[in-house]
Amino acid sequence: MKITSCMQSGKSNNFYEVLSLRSENINNVRINDIKRAYRCMALQYHPDVCDDHSSKEESTKRFIELQKAYETLFDPILRENYDYQLSLRGSSIGR
């Protein structure tokens, strides 16, 4: 499991990517990894930390996306359902 430095511009539809968590197997991502990635990125994108008013709206959007990803992946039941849906999306790409 590897944590990348920052979220790419543009919206990701994968919560693991939103939190900049990279792994060959999502089952290798532990709760502590999710918590650490969220805290690191929340400090970077929290609207109250953003000094530049022109980027505050974008920062707020990213922070909301981070929160949604964290809440889903941190809860074991929500994560299991999300991972299942993610696997279905992955299997339909090749069709």
C-alpha positions in Angstrom: 0.0 0.0 0.0 1.3 3.4 -0.9 0.0 6.9 -0.1 0.6 9.4 -2.9 1.4 13.0 -2.2 -1.8 14.8 -3.3 -5.1 14.4 -5.0 -5.0 15.0 -8.8 -7.1 17.8 -10.2 -10.5 16.7 -11.4 -13.0 14.6 -9.6 -12.3 10.9 -9.1 -15.0 8.4 -8.8 -12.9 6.0 -6.8 -12.8 6.7 -3.1 -9.4 5.0 -2.7 -8.0 7.5 -5.3 -9.8 10.4 -3.6 -7.8 9.6 -0.5 -4.7 9.0 -2.6 -4.4 5.4 -1.5 -2.8 3.1 -4.1 -2.7 -0.6 -3.7 -2.6 -3.6 -6.0 -5.4 -5.1 -3.9 -7.8 -2.9 -2.0 -8.0 -5.5 0.7 -4.4 -4.5 1.7 -5.6 -1.0 2.6 -6.0 -0.9 6.4 -8.2 1.3 8.6 -5.1 3.1 9.9 -4.0 3.8 6.3 -7.4 5.3 5.6 -7.3 7.4 8.7 -3.8 8.7 8.1 -4.5 9.6 4.5 -7.7 11.4 5.4 -6.0 13.4 8.2 -3.2 14.4 5.9 -5.4 15.5 3.1 -8.0 17.2 5.3 -5.2 19.5 6.6 -4.4 20.3 3.0 -7.9 20.9 1.7 -10.0 22.1 4.7 -11.7 25.3 3.7 -10.6 27.1 7.0 -7.0 26.4 6.1 -7.3 27.8 2.6 -5.9 31.4 2.5 -6.6 32.1 -1.1 -10.2 33.1 -1.6 -10.2 32.2 -5.3 -9.4 28.6 -4.6 -11.6 28.3 -1.5 -14.6 26.9 -3.5 -12.5 24.2 -5.1 -10.9 23.4 -1.7 -14.4 23.1 -0.2 -15.5 20.7 -2.9 -12.5 18.5 -2.5 -12.9 18.5 1.3 -16.5 17.3 1.0 -15.4 14.6 -1.4 -12.7 13.6 1.1 -15.2 13.4 3.9 -17.5 11.2 1.8 -14.7 8.9 0.9 -13.5 8.6 4.5 -16.9 8.0 5.9 -17.5 5.2 3.4 -14.2 3.5 3.6 -13.8 3.8 7.4 -17.2 2.1 8.1 -16.7 -1.7 7.6 -20.2 -2.3 6.3 -20.2 0.7 4.0 -16.7 -0.3 2.8 -17.7 -3.8 2.0 -20.7 -2.6 0.0 -18.6 0.0 -1.8 -15.8 -2.6 -2.6 -18.5 -4.9 -4.1 -19.9 -2.1 -6.2 -16.4 -1.1 -7.3 -15.6 -4.7 -8.3 -18.8 -4.7 -10.4 -17.8 -1.5 -12.2 -14.3 -3.0 -12.9 -15.8 -6.2 -14.4 -18.1 -4.3 -16.7 -15.3 -2.1 -18.2 -14.1 -5.0 -20.4 -17.5 -5.5 -22.0 
